[in-house]
Amino acid sequence: MRTVLKQSLRWAATISLVSALMAMVLSASSNTLLQGVSWSGGLLVVLLIIAIGVVFDMLGIAATAAREAPFHSMAAKKVPGARHAIGIIRRADQFSNFCNDVVGDISGILSGAAAFTVVTGLIVTFHLNESRWWVEMLMVAAISALTVGGKALGKTISIRYANEIIFRVGQLFFLLEKRFHIRLFDMKNNKRRKRKRGVVHAPRSN
């Protein structure tokens, strides 16, 4: 119990720091890129951010829904990506935390910034100063509907095809490790034999 708690606290601290850094960097980058962009370009950015959030939400759910057993025979046959898929499933809590929470929160921040650009562009282009409140409300409603609807559809797909999705991600991780030496969620056999305390083994007789 103490080991699990220690590992959880370590992961929570690490992912919190990573999330904060990613949010700052991506927020600053998006604000710079969106300067001077037309409302149509900003709308495309909003749709892209929503799509990224939906896809990562699917990956996080698939990791928690996938079953480890079918990948063992594939790993025994040395099928590329099978061992990495097992690693993802065994660390489903961390993987889903990153995909659903970290990427999800950052997607919400960036979509809000991009939506502000779209609203400003629409008001300037079509002279909608008097209707600014309605434009903002409709934009927020549209983003919420697309995000929730997309994730609802993605949940159905990710639960039904969880193993297939995780296997594809495992293959991607295999390519990253093979070509760029980036190791992510690889399965490792950390089982160690432990002697029972208080047990004295008699010496072997010749």
N, C-alpha and C positions, 0 to 999 in steps of 0.2 A: 504493500500500500504506500509506504514512504517513497519507494523508488518510482512508482507511477506518478505520485504527486510531484516529485522533484522533476521528472521528465516533462510533465504537463506545464509546470511553472516555467521551466526553461524554454519550452516551445512558445508559450504565451508571450514571454518577454521578447523572444526573437521575432516572432511574427508581428508583434505590435510595433517594434522598431522598423521592420521592413515595410509595413503598411504605411507608417508615417512618412518615411522617406519616399516611397513610391507616390503617395498622394501629393506631396510637395512638388516633386519633380514633374509629374504628369500634369498637375494643375497649372504650374508655371508654363510648361511647354504648350499646353492647350490654349492658354490665354494669349501667348505670343503668336501662335499659329492662326488663331481666330481673328486677330486684329486685321481689319480691312477686308474680311471675307464677306461675300454677299449672303443674303438670307437663305438662298438656295444651297450654297455651299455649306453653310452652318447646319441646314436641315439634314444634309447628307452625313455630316459628322455626327449629329445626334442619332441618326438611324444606325450608323456604324457602331457607336458606343453601346447602344441598346443591344445590338446583335452580339457584341463581345460579351456583355453581361449575361445574356441568355445562354450562350455557348458554354461559358465557364460554370454557370449554374448547373447545366446538364452534366458536365464532367464531375462536379462535386457530388451530385446525387448518384451518378453511375458508380462512383467509387464505393459508396456506402451500400449500394444494392447488388454489386457484383459478387459472384461466388468464386472462392479461391480454388476449389477442387479441380475444375476442368483445366486449369493452367498447369497443374503438376505434371500431367502426362506430356504436355507440350514442352514444358521446361526440360523434362527428361530426354526428349528428342532434340533438344537444343534449338527450338523454334525461336527465331529472333523476336524479342519483345515479351516472351512469356514470363521470364524471370522478373522483368521490370513490372509487368502487370501484377504479379504476386506482391511485389514490393509496394505498389500503390494501394492494393486492397488491404495489406497489413498495416498501412499507415493511412487508412481512409479518413481518420479523424483530422490529421494534419492536412491531407490533400484537400478534403472538402472545406476545411476552414479557410485555406488559401483561396480556393476557387469561388466559394459561395460568399464568404465574408469580406476578404480583402479585395478581390476583384469586384465583387458586387458593390461594396461601399465606394470604391474609387470610381466605378462606372456611374454611380449616382451623382457624385460630385462633378465629374466631367460633363455628364449630360445636362446638368443644371447650368453650367457655364456656357455650354454650346447653345442651350435653349435661350439664354439671355441674348446671345448674339443674333439668333433667329428673330426673336421678338423685336429687338432694336432695328434690325434690317427691314422687317415688315412694316413697322411704323414709319420709318423714314421713306421707304419706297412708295407706299400707298397712302401716306399722310393720315395715319390712324391715331394721331395724338389723343383725340377725345375717346378713343376706344381701347386705349392701352390696357386697361384692367381686363377687358374681355379677351383681348389677344393673349395676355399672360395666362389667364385662367384656362383658355382653350389649349394652349401649349402644354401646360402642366397636366391637364386631363389626358391629352394625347400621349404624352410620354408615359404616364402612369398606366394607361390602357395597353400600350404596346409592350411595356416591360412586364406587367403582370400576365397579360395574355400569352406573350412569348414564353415566359417561364412555366406557365401552366401546360402549354403544349410540349415544352422541352422536358418537363418532369415525366410525362407519359412515355415519351420516346426513350429517355434515359433509363427508366425503370425496366421497360420491356426489353431493351437491347443493351443492358448494362455491361455484360461480358464483352460484347463486340466493341463497344465504345472504349472500354478500358484496355482492350487488346490493342486497338489502334494507337492509343496514347502510349502504351508500353513500347510499341514499335517505334514511335517518335523518340522516346527516351533512349531506346537502343541506338538509333542513328546519331543522336546527340552525343552519346558516350563513345561510339565507334569513331566518328569523324572529328568531333571537337573535344573529346575527353571530358565531357561534362556528365557527371554521374548523378542521377536523380532517382530516388526511390528504388534503388536496386535491392534485390532480395539478398540477404546475408544470413547465413546460418550461425547464429550466436549462441547456440545451445552448448552449454558447458556441463560436464559432469561434476557434480558436487558430492563430496563425501559427507555422510551423515555425522553430525556432531555426537560425541559421546560413544561412538562405536569403535572398539579396538579390534583390529583384525589380527588373528593369530598367525604366527609365522608359518610359511609353507614347510611341510615335512618332506624330506628327500626320500 
